Amino acid sequence: MASIKDVAAEAGLSVATVSRVLNDHPSVSEEARTRVLAAVATLGYRPNAVARSLRTDQTRTLGLVISDVLNPYFTELARSVEEEARALGYSVIIGNADERPDLQDHHVRTLLDRRIDGLLVSPTDGGSPLMLDAARGGTPMVFVDRWIRGVDVPVVRADGQSAVQDLVAHLHGLGHRRLAIIAGPAATTTGRERVDAFRAALAAYGIPLPDAYTGQGDFQAESGRRVTEGFLDLPEPPEVVFAADNLMALGALDAIRARGLRVPDDIALAAFDDIPWFVHTDPPITAVAQPTGALGRAAVRALVDRIEGRTPRSVTLPARLVVRRSCGEPPATNRSKP
């Protein structure tokens, strides 16, 4: 394997000059740059990233801690983060918190020990001491999808309130009046926000949200199944179950089918966080869709701005309602509300 000394010999220049070219130093002449790059191409030289990081104090590596890698929303988010980071010259190391604060802290600690340049996090809770210390201690950081209140870190997220209002208006227009929600964890901002948006949208139509129609989930399928079973056992079950994320919606669908019931004939189902699978269920599921790819790309750009000394702003993108056939819509229905 060629070394930097081999490149210097091939180019007829000093090792110091070669080093300056490889590190994009502005004092290098165009002739020297051309000779070094030609030598690099001839020898197939690849700089040692670890050694370079020791000299520059940068690793060109970002950390991403996501809440649940099995959730298709976060899988798509991670993919868009990796693609945008690569386009900007960075690599990404991913940690899966599995909706557990202790695993989140493990990944954050490990990534910081590996001297990443910056950190993207979708927090699983209201903020552990480790997370708060990292955020307040100067580590370049951006929250994506979820955030920690009171921490001065840029946030890249979707605003689902208008889309939830559109969903409730849609359900009201179909004649539904008994609406229930499977909520996400109250410790997360998205868990609280979606319940609040749903309750406010119902109130606009004079529809209450009784405690019996509010079930506590954890953004995973088993909780959706458990909560829906409780709804179905009520003396007066709801006409609609709204799951505050996609995995809980799939759990709800399992519970409904296990009772020999059909969607939407016996009970309607809607979800937050649209996923490609929802087109292929029977019937296709009406859902609130987030601009997942755009969120991932915006989060990377905000983090790189922070790493490179610029001042990033928080970014909020709109979610939208995708109407399909799981709530009693006409058979030909499949449209997206802008």
Buried (B, 14 or more C-beta within 10 A) or exposed (E): EBEBEBBBBBBEBEEEBBBBBBEEEEEBEEEBBEBBBEBBEEBEBEEEEEEBBEEEEBBBBBBBBBBBBEBBBBBBBBEBBBBBBEEBEBBBBBBBBBBBBEBBBBBBEBBBEEEBBBBBBBBBBBBBEBBBEBBEEEBBBBBBBBBBEEBEBBBBBBBBBBBBBBBBBBBBEBEBBBBBBBBBBEBBBBBBBBBEBBBBBBEEEEBEBEEBBBBBBBBBBEBBBBBBBBBBEEEEBBBBBBBBBBBBBBBBBBBBEEEEEEBBEEBBBBBBBBBEEBEEBEBBBBBBBBBBBBBBBBBBBBBBBBBEEEEBEBBEBEBBBBBBBBBBBEEEBEEEBE
